[in-house]
Amino acid sequence: MRVIDMEDIILAMRNQTQFVLRCEEVFHDKISAAAAAVLSAQPKKPFVCLTGPSGSGKTTTAMRLQTYLENLGVKVCLLSMDNFFLPLSERPKDLTDWESPLCVNRELLLDTIDRLSNGETVQVPWYDFPNNRTGGYTPMQGSREAVIIAEGIHMLNPLLFDPIRDRATGIYVAPRTRIITPGDRIIHPEQVRVARRMIRNYQGRGNSLRDTILRAESVNAGEQKYIAPNKPNASIHIDSFHDYELCILAKYLRQIPQFASDLDDAFIEEHGLTVLMDVVRSLPPLDTPYVPRDSIVREFVGGSIFQY
């Protein structure tokens, strides 16, 4: 677990552009290293199973990896596990845990991966979340030379990973940096993910800040039950934290009109977010326009070149 000091972040903010670009270069190197590992495993392991908890930046990481490989001339097929959720009407009748991998049409997902690797054209589903059903299908052309990347929270779960283990490289993505604040208090990676999700859910899904924090309890329980135990299945681990990101997350959170009313002191203390919110209220805002449009940070604050 990496540890950084808040004072170092504040010092680096004196030259915001340099700070941002240096952090982005560090993450680019992580993508480059992951791509090298994936290519070194070819052709024995044409599949990549990429996972991480909610708010980890796994979707952007998968897209960045796809772009990097394609720039090297590699054919890549990218699948999102989220599109393979079973419609509510087809889920087990006794299933009430929506964090469970049993909510995924595992047979269809594994069959799609296999058929793409055999060079077939496959009808890939997309999921209509507002109506909890499969919304339609989009054709995707496979290739025997392709790298097939499948990303989602359950991609390293044995129910999905074991059938293709011998042909797959596992990648685990999550913030893995702790931030030490003045007074030796600590912001943990889980809190960074909550801050990311508060902004994303408010902007993209219309959820209040309180709703995201309350929902975090079941999300975190699902993570501990279904995601964290499968980290050993990953041979590549990527820390998705960017040292400058708390400054931009703080800026966007403070701009939300309900920030003060939703996140009163009693509520944030009850949910263990006092240290995070103290920092959010005090950090200098990031004003540089030079946050790359393919940055993981853009997945949460907006302005990304990627479609989520």
N, C-alpha and C positions, 0 to 999 in steps of 0.2 A: 504494500500500500504506500503510495507516494504521499509526501507531506510538504505543503508550502506554507509560507507565512503571509498573512494578510498585508503586513507592512511592505513586503516585496512587491505585491500586486499594486499597492498605492504608489510606490516608487516608480514602477514600470509605466504607470499611467501618465507620467509626465511627458512621454512621447507615445501617444496612443497608437498612431499608425504603425510605428516600428514594433510596438508590443503585439498588436493584433497579427501582423504579418509574420512575426517570429513564431507565435503560437500556431498559426496555420501551417507554417513550414514543418513544425514538429509533427503535426498530425498527418501531413502529406507523406512524411517519411514512414509513418506507421502503416499507411495504405500501401506504400511501395514495398515495405518488408512483407506485408501479408500477401501481396500479389506475387512476390518472388517465391514465397513458400507454396502458394497454390500451384504455380507453374512448375516448381520443382517436383511436385507430386504427380504431374501428368506423365503418361495417360492413365496411370493406375487409379487415380482418384479424380474423376471428372466432376464430382459434386462438391459443393461448398454448402455446409449447413451453418448459417449465421444466426446467432441469437443474442439476447440481452433482455433485461427487465424493461418495463415501461418507462419511457423517458431516457433511455440509454443512448439514443441516436443510432440505433442499429439500421434503420431504414436508409438514412443518409450514408452511413458507412457502406452498406451494400451497394448503393448507387455509385458512390465514389470508387469502390473496388471494380464495379462493372466498367465505369468510364476508363479507369487506369488500364485495365486489361484490353479493352477495345482499342485504346490508343496504341497498344502494342501489336494490334492486328489479330487479337484473339476473339473468336465468336463467343458471346456470352448470352445466356438466357436467364433472366431474373424473374423469380417467382416470389410472391408475397403469401405467406401462410394465411394471412387474414382473409384472403379471397376464397379460402377453402373451408371456411366455417360452415357447419351444417345449418340449414334453416331450422328455426325453432321447432317446426313441425316434425323434423326428422331426428331430433336429438333424443337420447334415452329419456323415457318418461320420468325416471326417478332422479335424473341429473338436475341438481339445483346450483351447482358450483360452476359459474360461467368462466372461471379461470382454468378449468380442467382441460387437458388435451383431448378429452372425449368429445369436446365441442367441435373438433376438427374432423373433416372428411379425410382421414388418413390414407385410406385406400386410393382415393382419387388423386391426392397429392403425390403419393409415391409412384402411382402409375403414370402421372403426367411427367414427373422427373425422368422416369425410365424411357418413355416414348420420345421425349425431346432428345435424350442422349442417343437414341437410335436413328435420329434424323427425320422423325415424323413431324408433320404439322399438327399441332394440338389445339383444341379449343379450350382456352384457359378461362375459368370462371372469374367474375368479379362479384363482390358481395355488397348487397344493398343493406347497409347497417341500419338506416332509419326504419326499414320495414322487416329487418331480420330475415332476409331471404337471399338466394342467389339472384342477382339482377340481370345476368346475361353472360355472354361468352365472347372472348376476343381470340382470334387465331394467333398462334406463335409458331414460327418455323424453327425446328430443332436442327441439330447437326451432330454427327459422330465425333467431330473435333471440338465441340463446344464445351465450355465450362458452364455448368448449371448451378446458379446460386439460388438457394431457397432461404429466405429470411423470415423470422417470426419467433415468438416467445417460446415455442415448444420444439424448435428444430433440433435441439440436442436431447430432447426427451427420448428415452429408449423406445417408446412406441413408434416414433418416427425415425430415430437415428439408427437403431440396431439393424433394421433390414438393409440399410445401405452403408453401414459403418465401414466396411472394407473398401468402399469406393468413395468415401467422403472425407473432407477436411472440415473439422469443427472450428468455428470462430466465436468467441464470446466477447461482446462489446458492452462496456458500462463505464461510467465515471468511477475512477479508482483513486482519486486524490482527496486527501483531507486538508482542510484549510484551518490553520491556527490563527485565531483572532487575538487582538489585544486582551490581556487578562487570561490568556492560555485557554480560552474556550475553543471548541472544535465544531466546524461545520462538516458533517459527514456526507458521503456521496449520495445517500438516499435523499437528503434534504435538497441537494442540487437538482436531483431529478424531479422532486416535487415542484421546485421553482420553475423548472422548464415546462412541466405539464400545466401549471397554473396559467401561464401565458398562452400556450398552445390551445388549451381547452377553452379559454375565454375567447380567443380570437377566432378559432376555427369551428368550435362546437357550441358556443354560446353558454358554456358552463360558468357558474359563478366561482370565485376563488374558494369559497367555503365548500362548494360541491366537490371540487377537485381534492381538497384536503380530506374531506370525509370519505371520499371514494378511495383515497390512498390506503386506508386501513385494509380493505379487502384485496386491493392490488398487491400490497406488501405481503399479505398472508399467502396469496397465490404464488408470489415470487419465491417465498421461503419453501413452499411445498413443492412447486413444479419446476422452477427455473434454477435456483441456486444449487440444488443437489446435483445438477447435471453439468456444472462447470468443468469437472474433470474430463468430459468428453471433448473439450476444446483443446486443440494443440496450439492455437493462436489466441492470445488475449490482448485486447486493445482498450486502453484507457481513453475514453472519449472526452474527458474534461479538458477544456481550454482555459488557460490561466486567466484570460481577460473576461471570461463569460459572465462571472458574477456582476461585473460592472454594467454589462448590457442587459442582463436579466433584471438587475435592480432598476435600471432606467425604465424598462417596459412595464414592470410591476407598478412602479410609482405613478405611471401615466394612466393606469386603469382607474376610472372614476370611483369605483367601489373599494379601492385598496384600503383606505383607512377604516371604512365602516364594516367591511367584511372581516378584516383581520385585526380585531381589537385585541388588547393585551391578554385578556382572560382566555380567549379562544386559541390564540397561538401558543400560549403556555400549556393549555390542556393537551395540545397535539404535538408538543415537543419541538416547536419551531421558533422559540424565542431568540436563540442565537442567530439563526438565519435572518430573521426579520430585523433584528438590531443592525446587522450588517447591510441588509438591503436598504434600510433607511439612511445609512451613513456613507455608503460608498459614492465616490465621484462617478457621474454618469459617463458612459462611453459616447463620445460625440464624433469620432472619426467615421467617415462614410466607407472606409476601406475594409469592411467585413465581407469577404468573398461570398458570392451568391451560391456557391456550392458548399459553404461551411455547414457543419453540424448545427451551429448556433442558429442558422437560418431555419432549420426544421421547426424551431420553437418560437422565434420572434417574427418570422415571415420574411418574404423577399427572396426565397430560394429559387433556383433555376429548376429544381426537381418538383415533380408532381407527386403529392402524397395521397 
